[in-house]
């Protein structure tokens, strides 16, 4: 039986480990013993380790056939580099801010396959675009996506399933999109628009830096944008916090103590953003593509609406992110995807059989993308 190590036992890492344990020998590793203890009732080995110690991490990786990265974004790049230098294939969802292609030559040198950003968005949106890019001449791509609590609670009407600092990164990192063939850079949270979704009503979309690798791999598409979704009004609170400096990484002196405002903000906001036991959330995504296929104009729309799985309590964001990742793990371990170097998820979608496998894999787990 193939052996997999999952680095990170957070909400998404836990869902990944549980899903993979049905077919593989899985070990989950985290520095948080409490997170690891939640996996004790499953057929999953656990190990406590600090990923910041690259020597320990490199030694830990040796017995495994594949590594899954589910660490916070600020740790992702160095963790991935260590995995590559250890000569291991990897599927990663850490969504680190650095350019993953900086590791491409290193990955090719070590003859390993590294699939990056393999979640829901970035991730499944890229896979869908990668598939249709082989079938038609695409002129426009728009992805709207968000994960939200079913019950709205003032003031933020939001709950986080990722590291709080990773969430805040969405609100501060400049948003890049492509318009008329040129890259445009705008501040995050800009160009807010109200958008209606049949399942949830009106949501608010705003610019976020979600295109990531697509800007480099799809330069021929003249218009591409991804926007994040929240309940209406949330964006204004976030803009006030950001402009006041609460998201800053620059230390300030408070009664002789140096602190980063971002650390205080994360400490204060995370309890408010944490889902309560039994609280449900949902993921909503709408992808629209237009262009030309076989000489005829064509428009395609993918819709996703997924809620917390009641029977297991597995969160929707963990399911939609985690199961895209675990589908890719199967493709790599089965030798159906073996491109060496750094692979953003759009490369996975280029092969029709692999694309259909991922859709079917997700559907079998209750995550269904409807096509219009």
C-alpha positions, -999 to 999 in steps of 0.1 A, spaced: 0 0 0 13 35 -10 24 57 20 13 93 22 22 120 47 -1 149 52 17 180 65 -9 200 86 -39 187 105 -62 217 103 -98 215 92 -88 209 55 -57 188 63 -79 166 85 -105 161 57 -77 152 33 -61 127 56 -94 110 63 -103 107 26 -69 93 16 -69 68 45 -96 48 27 -70 38 0 -36 46 14 -14 43 44 -16 78 58 4 97 84 -7 131 96 19 155 110 13 187 129 29 207 158 -6 208 174 -13 177 194 -49 187 198 -54 187 161 -37 153 158 -59 138 185 -90 144 164 -77 118 140 -73 91 166 -105 74 157 -95 70 121 -70 46 105 -44 73 104 -10 74 121 0 108 137 33 124 144 41 157 161 68 178 144 78 214 137 80 220 100 102 251 105 130 227 113 139 216 78 164 189 89 137 172 109 111 176 82 135 162 55 142 131 75 105 127 84 96 126 47 119 98 36 96 67 41 67 82 21 57 79 -16 40 113 -17 36 144 4 5 165 8 11 201 19 -17 217 40 3 242 61 -4 279 65 6 300 36 35 317 53 52 283 57 43 269 23 72 280 1 100 267 24 80 235 32 76 229 -5 114 236 -11 123 210 16 100 184 0 116 189 -34 151 186 -20 140 154 -3 131 141 -37 94 136 -30 63 142 -52 38 166 -37 3 180 -40 0 213 -21 -29 235 -9 -9 260 12 -15 289 -14 18 306 -4 23 342 -16 57 335 -34 58 326 -71 58 288 -72 77 288 -105 108 300 -86 110 263 -76 105 249 -111 141 243 -119 148 228 -85 118 204 -89 130 194 -124 165 188 -111 152 164 -85 128 148 -110 97 154 -89 61 163 -97 48 192 -76 11 201 -80 5 236 -65 -27 255 -54 -48 223 -57 -79 234 -38 -112 249 -49 -101 284 -59 -73 285 -68 -76 249 -78 -107 236 -94 -113 268 -112 -79 265 -128 -86 228 -137 -118 238 -154 -102 266 -174 -73 243 -183 -97 217 -198 -117 242 -218 -86 260 -230 -78 228 -249 -112 228 -265 -119 264 -275 -104 298 -280 -113 315 -247 -116 353 -246 -131 358 -211 -128 340 -178 -145 351 -146 -145 332 -113 -166 343 -83 -160 323 -51 -166 324 -14 -171 303 17 -196 316 42 -216 306 73 -252 297 68 -262 318 98 -252 354 95 -238 370 127 -231 407 131 -207 424 125 -186 403 100 -211 376 90 -181 355 82 -163 324 96 -128 312 87 -117 276 81 -81 286 73 -53 302 93 -66 337 103 -34 354 89 -39 336 56 -75 349 55 -63 385 63 -37 381 35 -67 382 10 -76 416 23 -42 431 19 -24 415 -10 -28 436 -42 -53 420 -66 -41 412 -102 -64 406 -131 -62 408 -169 -82 433 -189 -79 438 -226 -47 417 -226 -29 438 -200 -24 430 -163 -41 453 -139 -32 457 -103 -58 470 -79 -60 470 -41 -77 441 -25 -114 447 -15 -118 471 -45 -146 473 -71 -173 457 -49 -204 445 -67 -237 429 -57 -243 395 -73 -274 373 -70 -271 335 -64 -303 314 -64 -292 293 -35 -282 321 -11 -295 354 -24 -274 385 -28 -236 385 -21 -209 411 -26 -179 404 -48 -146 422 -47 -111 420 -62 -88 394 -47 -55 380 -60 -70 346 -70 -58 342 -106 -22 335 -94 -5 311 -120 -32 318 -147 -16 352 -154 16 334 -165 2 302 -180 -28 317 -199 -13 349 -215 -35 345 -246 -68 351 -227 -74 388 -229 -99 391 -200 -95 371 -167 -106 379 -132 -113 362 -99 -134 379 -71 -141 368 -36 -177 367 -22 -189 378 12 -222 388 26 -231 425 17 -215 450 40 -186 429 52 -161 445 28 -167 480 44 -157 467 79 -125 451 64 -116 483 45 -119 503 78 -97 478 97 -71 478 69 -69 515 64 -66 520 102 -35 498 102 -49 467 119 -36 444 91 -1 459 91 30 437 96 51 468 108 57 467 145 43 494 168 53 503 203 26 497 229 37 507 264 73 496 256 63 463 239 68 459 202 39 441 185 27 436 149 -9 448 145 -16 418 123 -8 395 152 -32 413 175 -59 415 149 -57 378 141 -58 370 179 -89 392 183 -108 382 151 -102 344 151 -125 337 180 -152 357 162 -145 339 129 -143 304 144 -172 281 136 -191 269 166 -196 231 170 -224 221 147 -225 254 129 -229 249 91 -213 268 62 -213 267 25 -191 272 -6 -205 290 -36 -186 294 -69 -196 306 -104 -173 303 -133 -181 320 -166 -161 315 -198 -168 328 -233 -151 325 -266 -152 305 -298 -154 268 -304 -153 252 -339 -159 287 -354 -190 293 -333 -195 316 -303 -197 297 -270 -205 306 -234 -200 281 -205 -210 285 -169 -200 262 -140 -219 265 -107 -210 250 -73 -231 252 -42 -219 229 -14 -228 228 23 -214 212 54 -219 174 53 -243 168 81 -235 131 86 -198 136 93 -197 173 101 -171 178 74 -171 215 64 -179 224 28 -147 244 24 -127 214 37 -146 191 12 -144 213 -19 -107 221 -12 -96 188 2 -112 165 -23 -98 184 -53 -64 178 -36 -70 141 -29 -82 135 -65 -49 149 -77 -31 127 -53 -47 96 -69 -37 109 -104 0 113 -94 3 81 -75 -14 61 -103 10 76 -128 -18 93 -147 -1 127 -141 37 127 -140 48 160 -154 81 170 -137 86 204 -121 60 228 -108 25 221 -120 -3 247 -114 -37 230 -114 -46 242 -149 -21 216 -162 -42 188 -146 -72 199 -166 -55 197 -200 -60 159 -201 -96 150 -207 -95 117 -188 -79 134 -158 -104 162 -159 -133 137 -160 -117 117 -132 -116 147 -109 -152 157 -116 -164 122 -110 -142 119 -79 -158 150 -64 -193 140 -75 -189 106 -57 -182 126 -25 -212 149 -30 -193 179 -45 -210 186 -78 -202 212 -104 -233 219 -126 -226 231 -161 -249 255 -181 
